[in-house]
Amino acid sequence: MASLWFTHPSPRLQVLHGDQITINEFLPGRRITSLKWTPSEEELLNDSIDHLSEEFQHIQFFSFGGYSGRPRLDLLIRHLRAVEVLEFFGLESLAVPVGLKNFSP
């Protein structure tokens, strides 16, 4: 039964926290409204998320960062049409992250 849950998580899932593998597995086809992306050390941080563009447009709370690196914000920001809260975390503090200067949700 446990493997069935991982194969078919609830379509009502609203909050997701994970790395790129988790996001690619759970986000497609869902209306996640809160996403915390914490990249793993092995992630390719320059990968496009264009294949998840529709799903990213539902996100209202986006927490973004990492301790080993961050995905490039300019590859993500254009997909965040409904974002109301944007949080950055990690080792490096950025005054104005690249890609955010012209951000207008």
C-alpha positions as CSV (number, residue, x, y, z in Angstrom):
1,M,0.0,0.0,0.0
2,A,2.8,2.5,0.8
3,S,4.2,2.3,-2.7
4,L,0.7,3.2,-4.1
5,W,0.8,6.5,-2.1
6,F,4.1,7.4,-3.7
7,T,2.9,6.5,-7.1
8,H,-0.4,8.3,-6.8
9,P,-0.3,11.1,-4.3
10,S,-3.4,13.1,-3.6
11,P,-4.4,15.5,-6.4
12,R,-5.4,17.8,-3.6
13,L,-1.8,18.2,-2.5
14,Q,-1.2,21.9,-2.0
15,V,2.3,22.1,-0.2
16,L,5.5,20.6,-1.5
17,H,9.0,20.8,-0.2
18,G,11.9,19.1,-2.0
19,D,14.7,19.0,-4.5
20,Q,14.4,19.0,-8.3
21,I,13.7,15.3,-8.4
22,T,10.8,15.6,-5.9
23,I,9.4,18.6,-7.8
24,N,9.6,16.8,-11.2
25,E,7.8,13.8,-9.6
26,F,5.0,15.5,-7.7
27,L,4.3,18.8,-9.4
28,P,3.1,17.8,-12.8
29,G,-0.7,18.0,-13.2
30,R,-1.2,19.5,-9.7
31,R,-2.2,22.9,-8.4
32,I,0.5,23.2,-5.7
33,T,0.2,26.7,-4.1
34,S,3.2,26.5,-1.8
35,L,6.6,25.3,-3.0
36,K,9.9,25.2,-1.1
37,W,12.7,24.2,-3.4
38,T,15.9,23.1,-1.6
39,P,18.3,21.8,-4.3
40,S,20.4,18.7,-3.6
41,E,24.1,18.9,-4.2
42,E,23.8,16.8,-7.3
43,E,21.3,19.1,-9.1
44,L,22.0,20.8,-12.4
45,L,21.3,24.3,-11.4
46,N,20.9,25.6,-14.9
47,D,18.0,23.3,-16.0
48,S,14.9,25.0,-17.5
49,I,11.6,24.3,-15.8
50,D,9.6,25.2,-19.0
51,H,8.0,21.7,-18.9
52,L,6.4,22.8,-15.5
53,S,5.4,26.2,-16.6
54,E,1.6,25.7,-16.1
55,E,2.1,24.2,-12.6
56,F,4.4,27.0,-11.5
57,Q,1.7,29.6,-12.4
58,H,-0.4,28.3,-9.5
59,I,2.3,28.9,-6.9
60,Q,1.5,31.6,-4.4
61,F,4.3,31.0,-1.8
62,F,7.7,30.2,-3.2
63,S,10.7,29.5,-1.0
64,F,13.9,29.3,-2.9
65,G,17.4,28.6,-1.9
66,G,20.0,26.1,-0.8
67,Y,23.2,25.6,1.0
68,S,25.1,24.1,-1.8
69,G,23.7,26.4,-4.6
70,R,20.5,27.8,-6.0
71,P,18.8,27.2,-9.3
72,R,19.1,30.2,-11.6
73,L,16.3,32.6,-10.7
74,D,16.0,33.9,-14.2
75,L,14.9,30.5,-15.4
76,L,12.1,30.4,-12.8
77,I,10.8,33.9,-12.3
78,R,8.8,34.2,-15.5
79,H,6.7,31.2,-14.5
80,L,5.7,32.6,-11.1
81,R,2.5,34.5,-12.2
82,A,0.5,34.1,-8.9
83,V,3.3,34.4,-6.3
84,E,2.5,36.5,-3.3
85,V,5.3,35.5,-1.0
86,L,8.9,35.0,-2.2
87,E,11.5,33.8,0.3
88,F,15.2,33.3,-0.2
89,F,17.4,31.3,2.1
90,G,20.9,29.8,2.1
91,L,24.5,30.7,2.8
92,E,24.7,33.7,0.5
93,S,22.6,36.8,1.2
94,L,21.6,38.6,-2.0
95,A,20.5,42.2,-1.9
96,V,18.6,42.0,-5.2
97,P,18.9,38.5,-6.8
98,V,19.7,38.4,-10.5
99,G,16.4,38.2,-12.4
100,L,14.4,40.0,-9.7
101,K,15.0,43.6,-10.7
102,N,12.3,43.5,-13.4
103,F,10.0,41.1,-11.5
104,S,6.3,42.0,-11.6
105,P,3.9,39.2,-10.9
